[in-house]
Amino acid sequence: MARHLLETRFAAAGLALGALVLAAACSSSAATAAPAASSPPASAGAQASAGAQASAAAPGFSLPSEDKDLEALLPTALCGQTTIKTSLSGATFAAAATPIFTAMLTSLGKTPADVNLAFASADPTKAPTCGITVGVFQINGASQDAIKTVFLAASLQDETTYTESNLGGKDVFLDTSNTSNKSYAYFKGSGVFFVEAPNEATAGTVLAQMP
C-alpha cells in the first residue's frame, strides 16, 4: 500500500514495517511460514523486541504490541471485522528511523526514541476487498501546532500538494498524489493520525470513529 502522505514525512521505515507485519500475520502464506518469520524482516529496518506481546497472531508469527494505550486509540472493527493491531515503542522505532525523519524530529527537539506508532487493519483473509488501514504516530512531548508546522513545511519542500477539508468530523489533509486510494491525515495533541481507504465515503466513516 502506498502511503506517500506519511512515508516521506513521518518515517517510511515505520510504515513499511507496519505493512509488512500486518501482511505477514494475516496472509494465508504466513500461516504456514517457518518459525524464522516470527519477527519482522531485517529489511524493514527494525526487529521487534523478543518480549513484546502480540495483539494478533498467526501460527509462526507474532505481531509486536509495545504500546497498547496507543493501539486503543484505533478502531476495534473495520469492514465489519475485528481489527488486527500492532505497535512499536520508541526504543524499537529508533532502530527504524530514516535520516530524513530524524532531521525532522530534531527540528522539534525530539529523537526517534520519542516516537511511538500503532497500526490497525481488518483481517484481509476475511475482508479481502476492504482496503482500509489506520494508524497513529505519537511524538511524545511535541505540540500539535509544532508537528503540523513541520509536516506542512516538508510538503512544500518536495512540492507535494494536499487538499485541506473536513471529513468525518475531522479537519484533514488529503494526499492528492495517491491516485489509487484516499489517504488522509490529521493532527491531534501529540499524534498524527492517518486513514487510507478506497474512497471518500469509506474514509469518512472510518474517520468518524477516530479520536
C-alpha positions as CSV (number, residue, x, y, z in Angstrom):
1,M,0.0,0.0,0.0
2,A,1.3,3.4,-0.9
3,R,1.2,5.9,1.9
4,H,3.1,8.8,0.4
5,L,1.4,11.2,2.8
6,L,3.2,9.8,5.8
7,E,6.0,7.8,4.2
8,T,8.0,10.9,3.3
9,R,7.1,12.9,6.4
10,F,6.8,10.5,9.3
11,A,9.2,7.6,9.0
12,A,8.9,5.5,5.9
13,A,10.6,2.6,7.7
14,G,7.9,2.6,10.4
15,L,5.1,2.4,7.8
16,A,6.9,-0.3,5.8
17,L,7.3,-2.3,8.9
18,G,3.7,-1.9,9.9
19,A,2.6,-3.0,6.4
20,L,4.9,-6.0,6.4
21,V,4.0,-7.4,9.8
22,L,0.3,-6.9,9.1
23,A,0.5,-8.6,5.7
24,A,2.7,-11.4,7.0
25,A,0.5,-12.1,10.0
26,C,-2.8,-12.1,8.1
27,S,-1.9,-13.8,4.8
28,S,-2.5,-17.5,4.3
29,S,1.1,-18.0,3.4
30,A,2.2,-16.6,6.7
31,A,0.0,-19.1,8.5
32,T,2.4,-21.8,7.2
33,A,5.6,-19.9,7.4
34,A,8.7,-21.3,9.0
35,P,9.4,-20.2,12.6
36,A,12.1,-17.8,11.3
37,A,9.3,-15.5,10.2
38,S,8.4,-14.8,13.8
39,S,9.9,-11.3,13.8
40,P,9.7,-8.5,11.1
41,P,12.2,-8.9,8.3
42,A,15.5,-7.1,8.8
43,S,14.9,-5.3,5.6
44,A,12.1,-3.4,7.2
45,G,14.7,-1.6,9.3
46,A,13.9,-2.9,12.8
47,Q,13.4,-6.2,14.7
48,A,10.5,-6.5,17.2
49,S,11.6,-6.9,20.8
50,A,11.6,-10.5,21.8
51,G,9.4,-9.9,24.8
52,A,6.6,-7.9,23.0
53,Q,3.1,-9.3,23.5
54,A,1.0,-9.6,20.3
55,S,-2.5,-8.2,19.8
56,A,-3.0,-10.8,17.0
57,A,-1.0,-13.7,15.7
58,A,-0.9,-16.3,13.0
59,P,0.8,-19.7,13.5
60,G,4.6,-19.0,13.5
61,F,4.2,-15.2,13.5
62,S,3.5,-12.7,16.3
63,L,2.9,-9.0,15.9
64,P,4.7,-6.6,18.2
65,S,2.4,-4.9,20.6
66,E,4.6,-2.5,22.6
67,D,2.1,0.4,23.2
68,K,-1.4,-0.9,23.9
69,D,-2.6,2.5,25.0
70,L,-1.8,3.8,21.5
71,E,-3.4,0.8,19.9
72,A,-6.6,1.5,22.0
73,L,-7.0,4.9,20.1
74,L,-7.6,3.0,16.9
75,P,-11.0,1.4,15.8
76,T,-11.7,-2.1,17.1
77,A,-13.5,-3.0,13.9
78,L,-13.2,-2.2,10.2
79,C,-15.4,-3.6,7.4
80,G,-17.4,-5.5,10.0
81,Q,-14.3,-7.4,11.1
82,T,-12.3,-7.1,14.3
83,T,-9.1,-5.2,13.6
84,I,-5.6,-6.6,13.9
85,K,-3.3,-4.1,15.7
86,T,0.4,-3.7,16.1
87,S,2.5,-1.1,17.7
88,L,6.2,-0.1,18.3
89,S,7.7,1.7,21.2
90,G,10.2,4.5,20.8
91,A,13.1,2.2,21.6
92,T,12.2,-0.2,18.8
93,F,11.2,2.6,16.4
94,A,14.6,4.3,16.9
95,A,16.3,1.5,15.0
96,A,14.0,2.0,12.0
97,A,14.0,5.8,11.7
98,T,15.3,7.3,8.5
99,P,17.8,10.2,8.4
100,I,15.1,12.5,6.9
101,F,12.7,11.7,9.7
102,T,15.4,12.0,12.3
103,A,16.2,15.5,11.0
104,M,12.5,16.4,11.2
105,L,12.4,15.3,14.8
106,T,15.5,17.3,15.6
107,S,13.6,20.4,14.4
108,L,11.0,19.6,17.1
109,G,13.7,19.0,19.7
110,K,13.0,15.3,19.7
111,T,14.7,12.0,18.8
112,P,13.3,8.7,17.3
113,A,13.1,7.3,20.8
114,D,10.3,9.9,21.4
115,V,8.1,8.3,18.8
116,N,5.6,5.5,19.2
117,L,3.4,4.2,16.4
118,A,0.4,1.9,16.0
119,F,-1.5,0.4,13.0
120,A,-4.8,-1.4,12.6
121,S,-6.3,-3.2,9.7
122,A,-9.1,-5.6,9.1
123,D,-8.1,-9.2,8.5
124,P,-7.6,-9.4,4.7
125,T,-8.4,-13.1,4.7
126,K,-11.9,-12.2,6.0
127,A,-12.4,-8.9,4.2
128,P,-10.1,-9.1,1.1
129,T,-11.6,-6.0,-0.6
130,C,-11.7,-3.8,2.5
131,G,-8.6,-1.8,1.6
132,I,-8.6,0.2,4.9
133,T,-5.6,0.9,7.1
134,V,-5.5,3.3,10.0
135,G,-2.6,4.4,12.3
136,V,-1.1,6.9,14.5
137,F,2.3,8.4,15.1
138,Q,2.8,9.9,18.6
139,I,5.7,12.3,19.0
140,N,5.9,12.5,22.8
141,G,6.1,16.0,24.2
142,A,5.7,17.8,20.8
143,S,2.8,20.2,20.4
144,Q,0.1,19.8,17.8
145,D,0.9,23.1,16.2
146,A,4.6,22.4,16.0
147,I,4.0,18.9,14.4
148,K,1.6,20.4,11.9
149,T,4.1,23.2,11.0
150,V,6.9,20.7,10.4
151,F,4.5,18.5,8.3
152,L,3.4,21.3,6.1
153,A,6.9,22.7,5.7
154,A,8.1,19.3,4.5
155,S,5.3,19.1,2.0
156,L,6.3,22.4,0.5
157,Q,9.9,21.3,0.1
158,D,9.0,18.3,-2.0
159,E,6.2,20.1,-3.8
160,T,3.6,17.6,-2.7
161,T,0.1,19.0,-2.9
162,Y,-2.6,18.5,-0.2
163,T,-6.2,19.4,-0.1
164,E,-7.4,20.6,3.3
165,S,-11.0,19.7,4.2
166,N,-13.4,18.4,6.8
167,L,-14.4,14.7,6.7
168,G,-15.8,12.5,9.3
169,G,-15.9,15.5,11.7
170,K,-12.1,16.0,11.4
171,D,-10.0,18.7,9.8
172,V,-8.0,16.5,7.4
173,F,-5.3,16.8,4.8
174,L,-5.8,14.6,1.6
175,D,-2.7,13.4,-0.2
176,T,-3.6,14.2,-3.8
177,S,-0.6,12.3,-5.1
178,N,-2.2,9.0,-4.1
179,T,-4.5,8.1,-7.1
180,S,-5.3,4.6,-6.1
181,N,-6.7,5.2,-2.6
182,K,-7.8,8.1,-0.5
183,S,-5.1,8.9,2.1
184,Y,-5.9,11.3,4.9
185,A,-4.0,12.7,7.9
186,Y,-5.0,14.9,10.8
187,F,-3.3,16.2,13.9
188,K,-4.5,15.9,17.4
189,G,-2.4,16.5,20.5
190,S,1.0,14.9,20.0
191,G,-0.4,12.5,17.4
192,V,-0.6,12.3,13.6
193,F,-3.5,10.1,12.7
194,F,-3.9,8.6,9.2
195,V,-6.6,6.7,7.3
196,E,-6.2,5.1,3.9
197,A,-9.4,3.9,2.3
198,P,-10.6,3.1,-1.2
199,N,-13.0,6.1,-1.4
200,E,-14.0,9.2,0.3
201,A,-17.3,7.8,1.7
202,T,-15.5,4.9,3.4
203,A,-12.7,7.2,4.7
204,G,-15.3,9.5,6.2
205,T,-17.0,6.6,8.1
206,V,-13.6,5.5,9.4
207,L,-12.5,9.0,10.4
208,A,-15.7,9.4,12.4
209,Q,-14.6,6.5,14.6
210,M,-11.2,8.0,15.3
211,P,-10.3,10.1,18.3
